[in-house]
Amino acid sequence: MSGTRSSWPVRLIKGFAMFWWDFLIGDTPELFVAALGIIGVVALLRIVLQWNGAAVVVLPLLCIGALTVSVRRAQGATRKK
């Protein structure tokens, strides 16, 4: 065996990490960041401020806003090509 090939545990861990990176981040890292931000805002409203009703209303609004921004960015990138 040559010294350049990684051991199977290292390859397993690297493959596992690459799967999750591709699954979570994928082609649109801004949606991953938006999801983390939305979860943070809703958790802040729900847990810290105890505004359960506001959290229920804000969650879908933030999701729709993030998806709208992502679609607009994709449309803009398509038009530039």
N, C-alpha and C positions, 0 to 999 in steps of 0.2 A: 504494500500500500504506500502511496505517496503521502508526504507530509502536508500537502495543500488541501486535501479533502477533510472536511469537518467530520466529527464523530456524529453518530446518529442522534444522540440527545440534543446536540446543538442544532442539527438540521431540523429536528422535530419542533424545537422551540421557535426557530426562525420561521418555519412554515406556518406554525400556529399564529405567530405574531403577524405574518404577512396576510393570512386569511382575515384576521380581525381588522387589520388596517384597511384592506380592500372592502370588507363588508361594511364597516362603519364610515369610513371616509369616502372611498370610491372616487367617482368623478367630480363630485361637488362637495369640497370640504366646507364651503360656507353653510351648507345645510346641517352638517355635523356641529359646527360652532353655534349655529342658530338654535339647534335642539338643546345643546348644553345651556345656552343663555335662557331659553324659554323655561327649562326645568328649574334653573336657578331663580328666575323671577317668580314662578308659581310657588316654589318652595318658600321663598321670602314672604310672599303674600299669605300663604297658608299657615306656615309654622311660626314665623316671627311676628307678623302683624295680626294674625288670627282673622284675616279677611277671607273667609272661605267663599263667600259669594263672588267677590272680586276675582279670586283665583279661577273659579268656574267660567267666568265671562272672559277673562284675559287669555286663558289658554288657547281657545280656538282662534281668537283674534290674532294672537302672535304667530300661531302656526300658519294661518292664511297669509299674513303679512310676509313671513319668511319665504313661503312658497311663491308668492307673487314676485318678490324681489329676485328670487332664483330664476324664475321663468323669464323675467324681463332681461336679466343679464345674459341668459342663454340666447334669447332672441337677438339681442344686440351683438353678441359674438357671431351669430349666424349671418347677420346682415353685413358685417364687416368683411366676410370671406368672399 
